[in-house]
């Protein structure tokens, strides 16, 4: 475990409302709890540094504040976080510091003070531009919320903006995915992330599906909408650099790329995960339980595991296939190359010039293809 940890994720769990499909580690608190949150992060960081395995090493290369809705914590929240982490950890001039925000709470004062604190990338939870769809999901911003938030970011000097969109919603919602893509392209932001709807049993949507009040995910519609987005976004000049992510001008998410490259990272906050080969750890999910543990001087960590060599090999294949970098052909056995040639013939992959890369059609089958490739030499 010699690799230095230079990527940090910090979880801000507060939301004004829980969306119908949400299964994240969030808690409904419209006002946030900036003081309590910062105190908890400071306490957990102290535990981590004392234990040693996941200690941060020097200045960070990436910092990602996700949620939840970090913008609910208010304009001074990122300066509080910077003080908690120590300015020396944020001293790298190439640091990518991303913070997530929802359009309705990303107001000018928040944007300006975040930039002053050092935030230089913002990820906006847009999801849709359709009023009825936003209402069905439980979102609080209206159809024009995204354009106002992007303008707010730019006015504050934040040009590295990403927007999230969700696809695969029930047809009964009445949303036009093509129109949402048009609206997203009109924003002219450098980064777009796509998330396919997942029906989780513990969510309001999951319960509605179980009771027959809502349909489950239509796999054919899911496939068609993903492929349409891939076609439209790449035609507009975006690089489809990872299953769910598109970037212009090389402005990929450097933080998320650390995950996909298998580099070590530390996660702080309830439900946060950390990884430093071969160990993965994760915290308790519930905010109140997480905070109570820290106040009592107990560990926030819920559990950890050590990856076996077989599990690590499968993960390397899966992570490699999920990005446009793919896998080196030189690393593939003759049996694996034969399988890859079959994928190429079926339109699932390319083999040029010296790497195996999945196509958008292949990415739709990522999990099965990774297991198949791992299995040919097992």
C-alpha positions in Angstrom: 0.0 0.0 0.0 2.6 2.5 -1.1 0.5 4.7 -3.4 -0.1 8.2 -2.0 -3.7 9.3 -1.6 -4.2 12.6 -3.3 -7.9 12.4 -4.1 -10.5 13.2 -1.5 -14.3 12.9 -1.5 -16.4 14.7 1.1 -20.0 13.8 1.5 -22.6 16.5 2.4 -25.8 14.5 3.1 -28.4 17.3 3.3 -31.3 17.7 0.9 -34.4 19.9 1.0 -36.5 16.9 -0.3 -35.7 13.3 -1.2 -36.3 12.6 -4.9 -38.7 9.8 -5.8 -35.8 7.5 -7.1 -33.1 8.5 -4.6 -31.3 5.7 -2.6 -28.3 7.8 -1.7 -27.0 8.4 1.9 -29.0 11.6 2.4 -31.1 13.2 5.1 -33.9 15.8 4.6 -32.8 19.1 6.2 -33.7 22.1 4.0 -31.3 24.4 5.9 -28.3 22.1 6.0 -26.1 21.9 9.1 -22.8 23.5 8.1 -21.3 23.7 11.6 -22.2 20.1 12.6 -21.1 18.9 9.2 -17.7 20.6 9.4 -17.1 19.3 13.0 -17.9 15.8 11.9 -15.5 15.9 8.9 -12.7 17.3 11.2 -13.3 14.5 13.7 -13.3 11.7 11.1 -10.2 13.1 9.3 -8.4 13.0 12.7 -9.4 9.3 13.1 -8.2 8.5 9.6 -4.9 10.2 10.0 -4.3 8.5 13.3 -5.1 5.0 11.9 -2.7 5.6 9.0 -3.9 3.3 6.1 -5.9 6.1 4.4 -3.9 9.1 5.4 -3.7 11.9 2.9 -0.2 12.6 1.4 0.7 16.2 0.8 -1.3 18.5 -1.4 -4.5 17.1 -3.0 -4.8 16.7 -6.8 -8.6 16.4 -6.6 -11.3 17.3 -4.1 -15.0 16.5 -4.7 -17.8 17.6 -2.4 -20.9 15.6 -3.2 -24.2 14.8 -1.7 -26.9 15.3 -1.0 -26.9 19.0 -1.9 -23.7 20.8 -0.8 -25.2 24.1 -2.0 -27.7 23.9 0.9 -24.8 24.4 3.3 -24.6 28.0 2.3 -21.9 30.4 1.0 -19.3 30.0 3.7 -19.4 26.1 3.6 -16.4 25.6 1.3 -14.2 28.1 3.2 -15.1 26.2 6.4 -14.1 23.0 4.7 -10.8 24.5 3.5 -10.0 25.5 7.0 -10.9 22.0 8.3 -8.6 20.3 5.7 -5.8 22.8 6.1 -4.8 25.2 3.3 -1.6 23.3 2.7 -3.7 20.4 1.4 -5.3 22.7 -1.2 -2.0 24.4 -2.3 -1.5 22.5 -5.6 -2.1 25.1 -8.4 -3.6 22.3 -10.6 -6.1 21.2 -7.9 -9.5 20.3 -9.3 -12.1 21.2 -6.7 -15.6 20.2 -7.6 -18.7 20.9 -5.6 -22.2 19.7 -6.4 -25.2 22.0 -6.4 -28.9 22.0 -7.2 -30.1 24.9 -9.3 -32.5 26.3 -6.8 -29.9 26.7 -4.0 -26.9 27.8 -6.3 -27.5 31.5 -5.8 -24.9 34.2 -6.6 -23.6 34.6 -3.1 -22.9 30.8 -2.9 -21.2 30.8 -6.2 -19.0 33.8 -5.4 -17.9 32.6 -2.0 -17.2 29.1 -3.3 -14.9 30.5 -5.9 -13.1 32.6 -3.3 -12.6 29.5 -1.2 -11.1 27.7 -4.2 -13.9 25.7 -5.9 -13.1 25.7 -9.6 -15.6 23.2 -10.9 -19.3 22.8 -10.2 -21.6 19.9 -11.0 -25.3 20.9 -11.3 -28.1 18.4 -10.6 -30.4 19.4 -13.5 -31.9 15.9 -14.4 -34.5 17.4 -16.8 -35.9 20.6 -18.2 -39.5 19.5 -18.3 -41.8 20.9 -15.6 -44.0 17.9 -15.2 -41.0 15.6 -15.1 -39.2 17.7 -12.5 -42.4 17.7 -10.4 -42.7 13.9 -10.7 -39.1 13.4 -9.6 -39.5 15.8 -6.6 -37.0 18.4 -7.9 -37.5 21.9 -6.6 -36.2 23.9 -9.6 -38.3 24.7 -12.6 -37.5 24.4 -16.4 -35.4 27.5 -16.4 -33.4 26.6 -13.2 -30.6 25.1 -15.1 -29.9 28.1 -17.4 -30.0 30.4 -14.4 -27.6 28.2 -12.4 -25.2 28.1 -15.4 -25.3 31.8 -15.7 -24.7 32.2 -12.0 -21.6 30.0 -12.3 -20.2 31.9 -15.2 -20.9 35.3 -13.6 -18.8 34.1 -10.6 -16.0 33.0 -12.8 -16.8 29.3 -12.8 -16.5 28.1 -16.4 -15.9 24.4 -15.7 -19.5 23.4 -15.3 -21.0 19.9 -15.5 -24.7 19.1 -15.7 -26.4 15.8 -14.7 -29.3 14.4 -16.8 -31.3 11.3 -16.0 -32.7 8.9 -18.7 -34.9 5.9 -18.8 -37.9 7.5 -17.0 -41.3 5.8 -17.3 -43.0 6.8 -20.6 -46.1 7.7 -18.5 -44.2 10.8 -17.2 -44.5 12.3 -20.6 -40.9 13.6 -20.9 -39.2 14.1 -24.3 -35.6 12.9 -23.9 -34.7 14.4 -27.3 -36.0 17.8 -26.1 -34.0 17.6 -22.9 -30.9 16.8 -24.9 -31.6 19.9 -27.0 -31.9 22.1 -23.9 -28.7 20.6 -22.4 -26.8 21.4 -25.6 -28.1 24.9 -25.6 -26.4 25.4 -22.2 -23.0 24.9 -24.0 -21.3 23.5 -20.9 -18.0 21.6 -21.1 -19.3 18.4 -19.3 -22.4 16.3 -19.2 -23.1 13.3 -17.0 -25.9 10.8 -17.7 -27.6 8.6 -15.2 -29.9 5.8 -16.1 -33.0 5.4 -13.8 -32.5 2.6 -11.3 -35.5 1.3 -9.3 -34.4 0.6 -5.7 -36.7 -1.2 -3.4 -36.3 1.2 -0.5 -37.3 4.3 -2.5 -40.7 5.8 -3.0 -40.4 4.8 -6.7 -39.4 1.3 -5.7 -42.4 0.9 -3.5 -44.7 2.3 -6.2 -43.3 -0.2 -8.8 -43.8 -3.1 -6.3 -47.4 -2.0 -5.8 -48.0 -1.8 -9.5 -48.6 2.0 -9.4 -45.6 2.8 -11.6 -44.0 0.7 -14.4 -40.5 -0.7 -14.0 -37.6 0.3 -16.3 -38.3 -0.3 -19.9 -35.1 -1.9 -21.1 -35.6 -1.1 -24.8 -36.4 2.6 -24.0 -33.4 2.7 -21.7 -31.2 1.4 -24.5 -32.6 3.8 -27.1 -32.2 6.9 -24.9 -28.6 6.1 -24.0 -27.7 5.5 -27.6 -29.5 8.7 -28.7 -27.6 10.7 -26.1 -24.3 9.2 -27.1 -25.0 10.1 -30.8 -26.2 13.6 -30.1 -23.5 14.6 -27.6 -20.6 13.2 -29.7 -21.9 14.9 -32.8 -21.9 18.2 -30.8 -18.2 17.8 -30.0 -18.2 16.0 -26.7 -15.8 13.1 -26.1 -17.6 10.1 -24.7 -14.8 9.3 -22.3 -16.6 7.0 -19.9 -19.9 5.1 -19.9 -21.9 7.9 -18.4 -19.7 11.0 -19.0 -19.0 13.4 -21.9 -16.5 16.2 -22.0 -15.4 19.0 -24.4 -11.9 20.4 -24.6 -10.3 17.8 -22.4 -12.3 18.9 -19.4 -12.9 15.4 -18.0 -13.7 14.8 -14.4 -10.2 14.3 -13.0 -11.6 13.2 -9.6 -13.8 10.5 -11.1 -11.0 9.4 -13.4 -9.0 8.6 -10.3 -11.7 6.0 -9.4 -11.7 4.5 -12.8 -7.9 4.4 -13.0 -7.8 2.4 -9.8 -5.9 5.1 -7.9 -6.3 5.4 -4.1 -8.8 7.9 -2.6 -10.2 8.8 0.8 -13.9 9.4 1.4 -15.2 11.4 4.4 -18.8 11.6 5.6 -21.7 9.3 6.1 -21.8 6.5 3.5 -18.5 7.5 2.0 -16.1 4.9 0.6 -12.3 4.8 0.5 -9.9 2.6 -1.4 -6.2 2.0 -1.2 -5.2 -1.3 -2.8 -6.1 -3.9 -1.6 -8.3 -2.4 1.1 -11.7 -0.8 0.6 -13.6 0.8 3.6 -17.0 2.4 4.0 -18.8 4.5 6.6 -22.2 4.1 8.3 -24.8 5.5 5.9 -27.1 7.3 8.3 -26.1 10.9 9.1 -27.3 10.9 12.7 -25.6 7.6 13.4 -22.4 8.8 11.8 -22.4 12.0 13.8 -23.3 10.2 17.0 -20.3 7.8 16.6 -17.9 10.7 16.1 -19.3 12.7 19.1 -18.8 9.6 21.2 -15.2 9.2 20.0 -16.1 6.1 18.1 -15.1 5.1 14.5 -17.3 6.3 11.7 -16.2 3.3 9.6 -18.8 0.6 9.3 -16.6 -2.1 7.7 -13.8 -2.8 5.3 -12.7 -5.6 3.0 -9.4 -6.7 1.4 -9.7 -7.6 -2.3 -8.6 -11.0 -3.3 -6.3 -11.3 -6.4 -9.3 -12.6 -8.4 -11.6 -9.8 -7.3 -8.9 -7.2 -8.1 -8.3 -8.7 -11.6 -12.0 -8.5 -12.4 -12.2 -5.0 -11.1 -9.3 -3.9 -13.3 -11.0 -5.4 -16.3 -14.3 -3.7 -15.4 -12.7 -0.3 -14.8 -10.7 -0.5 -17.9 -13.6 -1.3 -20.1 -15.8 1.5 -18.7 -13.6 4.2 -20.1 -12.6 5.2 -23.6 -9.0 4.2 -22.7 -10.0 0.6 -22.8 -7.5 -2.3 -22.2 -4.2 -2.9 -24.0 -4.4 -5.7 -26.5 -0.9 -6.8 -25.4 -2.4 -7.7 -22.0 -5.0 -10.1 -23.5 -4.4 -13.8 -23.9 -5.2 -15.5 -27.2 -8.5 -16.7 -25.8 -9.4 -13.2 -24.6 -8.4 -11.7 -28.0 -10.7 -14.2 -29.8 -13.5 -13.1 -27.5 -12.7 -9.5 -28.2 -12.8 -10.2 -32.0 -16.3 -11.6 -31.5 -17.3 -8.4 -29.7 -16.0 -6.3 -32.6 -18.0 -8.3 -35.1 -21.1 -7.7 -33.0 -20.5 -4.0 -32.8 -19.7 -4.0 -29.1 -16.1 -3.1 -29.3 -13.2 -1.7 -31.4 -9.7 -3.1 -31.5 -7.7 -0.2 -33.0 -4.9 0.7 -32.9 -3.6 -1.4 -30.0 -6.4 -1.3 -27.4 -9.8 -3.0 -26.8 -12.5 -0.3 -26.4 -16.2 -0.8 -25.9 -18.6 1.0 -28.1 -21.8 2.7 -26.7 -23.6 -0.6 -27.6 -21.0 -2.5 -25.6 -21.2 -0.2 -22.7 -24.8 -1.2 -22.3 -23.6 -4.7 -21.6 -20.5 -3.7 -19.6 -21.0 -5.9 -16.5 -21.6 -9.1 -18.5 -18.7 -8.4 -20.9 -16.3 -7.8 -18.1 -17.2 -11.1 -16.4 -16.9 -12.9 -19.7 -13.5 -11.5 -20.4 -12.3 -12.3 -16.9 -13.7 -15.8 -17.3 -11.9 -16.9 -20.5 -8.6 -17.3 -18.6 -10.0 -18.4 -15.3 
